[in-house]
Structure formats: C-alpha cells, structure tokens
Amino acid sequence: MVICVRYLFIALATLLVACQPSNMAGVPDKELRQRNYKCAMASGLSPAEIQVCKNIRRECDERASKGNYVC
C-alpha cells in the first residue's frame, strides 16, 4: 500500500511539472537569441545542457509560429 501511494505521488508530481507553461516564455527576445546562439556553437554538452538547449529551441520555434522570428 505504501509503495502504491509513493508511485502515485511521484506520477502526480511529474504530471504537474510537465503541464507547467514554459519558463522560457518570459525571456526577452535578445536574451533568447543569445542563448540559442550559444547552444548552436556549443560542443560536448551534458545531458542537462542538451535539454536546456532543446527548451530554448522549442521556445524559438513557438515564437516563430506566432510571427516573431527572434532566433
């Protein structure tokens, strides 16, 4: 029973985090452009850094779909 409750809690916490809006939405265009450039020029990134770069690219693509071609 305790194990089931633990797994349920972890699943709910993961779901809540996954449903949060992108924290990159508040980043100014200039800063987003600079971060995207650094990601494009970087090599030997850690898995965490790769995920950050994917999030930056996703935000660039989302803004582009709205007509804001910042990256």
C-alpha positions in Angstrom: 0.0 0.0 0.0 2.8 2.5 0.9 4.6 1.7 -2.3 1.5 2.4 -4.4 1.0 5.7 -2.6 4.6 6.6 -3.3 4.3 5.8 -7.0 1.0 7.7 -7.2 2.6 10.8 -5.6 5.6 10.6 -8.0 3.3 10.3 -11.0 1.2 13.2 -9.9 4.2 15.4 -9.2 5.7 14.6 -12.7 2.4 15.3 -14.4 2.1 18.7 -12.6 5.7 19.7 -13.6 5.1 18.5 -17.2 1.9 20.6 -17.5 3.6 23.9 -16.4 3.9 26.6 -19.0 7.4 27.0 -20.5 9.6 29.1 -18.2 11.3 30.4 -21.3 8.1 32.4 -22.2 9.2 35.3 -20.0 12.7 35.5 -21.5 13.3 38.7 -23.6 13.9 38.2 -27.3 17.5 39.4 -27.1 18.5 37.0 -24.3 16.7 34.1 -26.1 18.6 34.9 -29.3 21.9 34.9 -27.3 21.2 31.6 -25.6 20.2 30.0 -28.9 23.4 31.1 -30.5 25.5 29.7 -27.5 23.6 26.4 -27.9 24.3 26.2 -31.6 28.0 26.9 -31.1 28.5 24.6 -28.1 30.1 21.2 -28.2 30.4 18.4 -25.6 27.2 19.4 -23.8 26.0 17.4 -20.8 22.5 15.8 -20.9 21.1 18.6 -18.8 22.6 21.3 -21.1 21.2 19.5 -24.1 17.7 19.5 -22.5 18.1 23.3 -21.8 19.1 23.9 -25.4 16.1 21.8 -26.6 13.8 24.0 -24.5 15.4 27.2 -25.9 14.9 25.8 -29.5 11.3 24.9 -28.7 10.6 28.5 -27.4 12.3 29.9 -30.6 10.0 27.7 -32.7 7.0 28.7 -30.7 7.7 32.4 -31.2 8.4 31.8 -34.9 5.0 30.2 -35.3 3.5 33.4 -33.9 5.4 35.5 -36.4 8.3 36.6 -34.0 11.4 35.3 -35.8 13.8 36.2 -32.9 16.2 33.3 -33.4 
